[in-house]
Amino acid sequence: MSLYDYPEYYDVAFNYRDVDLECDYIEKKVSLFCLCENSAMLDIACGTGAHLEQLGLRGYEVDGFDISPKMVEFAKEKVDAQKLNSHIWIDNMVAFACNRKYGAAINLLTGFNYLLRNEDALAHLDHVADVLESGGIYILELNHPRDFITNRPSTTNVWIESRGQIEIEVDWDRERTDVDVLTQQVESSPHIVVKDGEKILSIDMCDKYRIYLYQEMRLLIQCNGRFELVDSRGSFKLDNPLDNSRDSWRMVLVLRRK
């Protein structure tokens, strides 16, 4: 059982995200760094479509894909309800198929960290480059490496969110293993308790992801050869540098297609 099988509950659990702020950031980075005229966007690992919907309401044509069929169906219902012109399909990050070009792509909520091998990361960058116009940008949100290689985590991975009669308690990093120093992979056992009126649902998951270091990301981008790194930030605040301060709690990178 996985929270991804319950997209309506996933949507509530991650309601703490400031989607408006993050979409402001995306728009600003597009205006600063995108060198092509194509305004269409691709939301990679789009989940329940929160950013896809918001960007669509701002006038952008936004497509997206996710590996979870139930998340895709939920996202489709969102955009259909808003009468947005979006194509959303089931696919994976390593070898997705797409027949059109975009001016920008986004991959948020640490989706890139689920690419466990160098080969997967490089293949993914190749596929993104294939669907971006020359001069188009790719915005990535990754875990801040500090959270896993030091004892000074910058995020709280235990939280409660609610919407209407639904209340969700999340312990995302319960029983997290140490980082494997050879593979840089880590496993955790997220535990989620859903209270939906009289209904109580307990969900236990297994989550496996990889920690990417900043210098490592620079090298992967260089090895791929199809992007240049044009901006690095520690959050979705425009003036927040990527550094070791407490305010820098994510690793947000902007890549530009050569």
VOGU-3710 file (C-alpha; in Angstrom, 3 decimals, decimal comma):
1> mslydypeyy> 0,000/0,000/0,000  1,260/3,466/-0,854  0,081/7,042/-0,452  0,448/7,265/-4,247  -2,541/4,908/-4,461  -4,670/7,561/-2,717  -4,075/10,773/-4,680  -6,851/12,635/-2,884  -5,010/12,014/0,409  -1,601/12,729/-1,137
11> dvafnyrdvd> -2,982/16,088/-2,280  -3,957/16,925/1,305  -0,737/15,581/2,850  1,419/17,904/0,726  -0,869/20,894/1,049  1,865/22,682/3,019  3,534/23,533/-0,285  3,208/27,182/-1,276  2,271/26,446/-4,879  1,614/30,120/-5,684
21> lecdyiekkv> 5,103/31,102/-4,519  6,693/28,231/-6,426  4,846/29,145/-9,619  5,957/32,774/-9,161  9,513/31,430/-8,997  9,041/29,360/-12,150  7,644/32,329/-14,059  10,511/34,567/-12,910  13,195/32,064/-13,885  11,582/31,569/-17,294
31> slfclcensa> 11,622/35,337/-17,856  15,263/35,614/-16,751  16,878/32,587/-18,366  14,716/31,154/-21,147  16,047/32,102/-24,597  13,288/30,656/-26,767  9,807/31,852/-27,745  7,978/28,622/-26,869  5,945/29,214/-23,674  4,627/25,647/-23,294
41> mldiacgtga> 5,785/23,760/-20,194  6,265/20,113/-19,195  5,685/19,046/-15,569  7,808/15,932/-14,988  6,620/13,603/-12,197  3,606/15,900/-11,914  1,898/14,006/-9,098  -1,603/15,313/-8,462  -1,011/18,242/-10,803  -0,889/21,109/-8,300
51> hleqlglrgy> 1,694/23,138/-10,226  0,348/22,049/-13,593  -3,097/23,357/-12,643  -1,817/26,657/-11,223  0,423/27,371/-14,205  -2,451/26,509/-16,524  -4,687/28,987/-14,718  -1,974/31,600/-15,297  -2,322/31,119/-19,030  0,422/28,611/-19,828
61> evdgfdispk> -0,097/25,457/-21,836  1,241/22,788/-19,473  1,520/19,043/-20,064  2,715/16,478/-17,549  3,363/12,860/-16,763  3,746/10,648/-13,715  4,535/6,989/-13,156  1,421/6,461/-10,998  -1,785/5,815/-12,981  -3,961/6,971/-10,078
71> mvefakekvd> -2,061/10,239/-9,703  -2,393/10,844/-13,440  -6,134/10,235/-13,345  -6,503/12,622/-10,398  -4,468/15,315/-12,186  -6,585/14,873/-15,311  -9,761/15,425/-13,304  -8,273/18,657/-11,917  -7,408/20,164/-15,273  -10,656/18,965/-16,858
81> aqklnshiwi> -12,618/20,700/-14,096  -10,755/23,925/-14,912  -11,161/23,356/-18,681  -7,391/23,617/-19,177  -5,666/22,511/-22,362  -3,272/19,945/-20,859  -2,123/16,516/-21,953  -1,264/14,253/-18,992  -0,031/10,708/-19,385  1,587/7,770/-17,572
91> dnmvafacnr> 5,347/7,532/-18,048  8,679/7,290/-16,234  11,520/9,780/-15,871  14,246/7,630/-17,416  12,682/6,893/-20,809  9,558/8,966/-21,331  8,054/9,450/-24,771  6,877/12,825/-26,068  6,292/14,154/-29,575  6,361/17,906/-28,976
101> kygaainllt> 8,736/20,645/-27,864  8,550/22,855/-24,778  10,177/26,072/-23,671  10,471/24,952/-20,043  10,298/21,808/-17,949  9,958/21,436/-14,179  10,670/18,548/-11,813  9,665/19,440/-8,267  9,314/17,851/-4,821  12,674/16,041/-5,160
111> gfnyllrned> 11,593/13,833/-8,067  15,147/13,773/-9,445  16,338/12,105/-6,215  14,478/8,951/-7,263  16,938/8,450/-10,127  19,204/5,998/-8,332  22,076/5,527/-10,809  24,307/7,814/-12,844  23,046/6,077/-15,987  19,448/6,911/-15,044
121> alahldhvad> 20,273/10,559/-14,334  22,138/11,006/-17,619  19,434/9,238/-19,646  16,836/11,454/-17,993  18,732/14,627/-18,874  18,998/13,405/-22,461  15,242/12,866/-22,715  14,518/16,290/-21,222  16,955/17,908/-23,659  15,173/16,126/-26,524
131> vlesggiyil> 11,825/17,772/-25,683  13,160/21,260/-24,904  13,744/23,952/-27,477  17,279/25,285/-27,758  17,520/27,917/-25,017  14,698/26,320/-23,010  15,141/25,808/-19,271  14,755/22,907/-16,849  13,996/23,681/-13,175  14,946/20,967/-10,664
141> elnhprdfit> 14,133/20,798/-6,961  16,337/18,341/-5,073  16,921/17,512/-1,430  19,554/19,688/0,189  22,508/17,311/0,732  22,983/18,634/4,277  19,837/16,819/5,397  21,497/13,443/4,945  25,237/13,881/5,454  25,149/16,048/8,581
151> nrpsttnvwi> 23,176/16,130/11,825  21,632/19,499/10,957  18,510/18,705/8,923  16,738/21,695/7,417  13,317/20,110/6,913  10,744/18,637/9,267  9,629/15,268/7,992  6,839/14,801/10,538  3,752/16,932/9,964  -0,062/17,129/10,014
161> esrgqieiev> -2,240/18,586/7,255  -6,016/18,818/6,999  -8,708/19,754/4,515  -12,388/19,617/5,368  -13,044/16,426/7,328  -9,739/14,868/6,260  -6,737/14,993/8,617  -3,443/13,352/7,698  -0,494/12,644/9,988  2,766/12,003/8,139
171> dwdrertdvd> 6,063/10,580/9,365  7,931/10,506/6,055  11,378/9,461/7,278  10,425/6,892/9,887  13,162/4,287/10,309  15,418/5,953/7,774  18,654/4,104/7,072  22,059/5,720/6,962  23,182/6,799/3,520  25,060/4,032/1,725
181> vltqqvessp> 28,390/5,750/1,110  28,997/3,792/-2,118  25,622/4,220/-3,824  24,512/7,390/-1,950  21,129/5,721/-1,581  18,926/5,820/1,492  15,730/4,019/2,462  12,934/5,075/4,781  9,574/3,672/5,840  7,025/6,494/5,645
191> hivvkdgeki> 4,053/6,040/7,964  0,827/7,899/7,236  -2,403/7,925/9,229  -5,500/9,229/7,440  -8,596/10,297/9,362  -11,462/10,841/6,941  -14,628/11,347/8,975  -15,269/8,014/10,688  -12,724/6,253/8,472  -9,158/5,676/9,688
201> lsidmcdkyr> -6,518/4,400/7,263  -2,946/3,471/8,164  -0,436/3,428/5,299  3,111/2,062/5,539  5,457/2,580/2,613  9,014/1,851/1,525  10,817/4,840/0,014  14,226/4,631/-1,672  16,078/7,583/-3,125  19,551/8,954/-3,792
211> iylyqemrll> 21,372/11,927/-2,383  22,951/14,180/-5,000  25,701/16,607/-4,023  25,995/20,007/-5,657  29,401/19,381/-7,229  28,147/15,999/-8,402  25,186/17,627/-10,133  27,505/20,073/-11,857  29,598/17,164/-13,115  26,563/15,183/-14,326
221> iqcngrfelv> 25,348/18,225/-16,246  28,806/18,641/-17,758  29,035/14,935/-18,669  25,614/15,056/-20,312  26,810/17,997/-22,370  23,423/19,309/-23,447  22,727/21,799/-20,641  24,439/24,624/-18,825  23,766/25,387/-15,165  22,581/29,009/-15,018
231> dsrgsfkldn> 21,165/29,394/-11,485  21,318/27,691/-8,076  19,087/28,563/-5,120  18,359/27,219/-1,648  14,576/27,600/-1,836  11,852/29,134/-3,993  12,570/32,588/-2,633  14,228/34,530/-5,411  16,925/36,081/-3,210  17,843/32,894/-1,312
241> pldnsrdswr> 21,302/31,581/-2,305  22,231/27,905/-2,215  24,499/27,665/0,809  24,731/26,029/4,241  22,431/28,451/6,055  19,170/27,342/7,659  17,184/29,284/5,045  18,711/27,148/2,302  16,601/24,006/2,716  16,402/22,734/-0,878
251> mvlvlrrk> 18,745/22,576/-3,868  16,878/24,318/-6,698  18,771/24,334/-9,995  18,003/25,985/-13,314  19,493/24,308/-16,377  19,395/25,774/-19,873  19,325/23,687/-23,027  22,351/24,468/-25,192
//
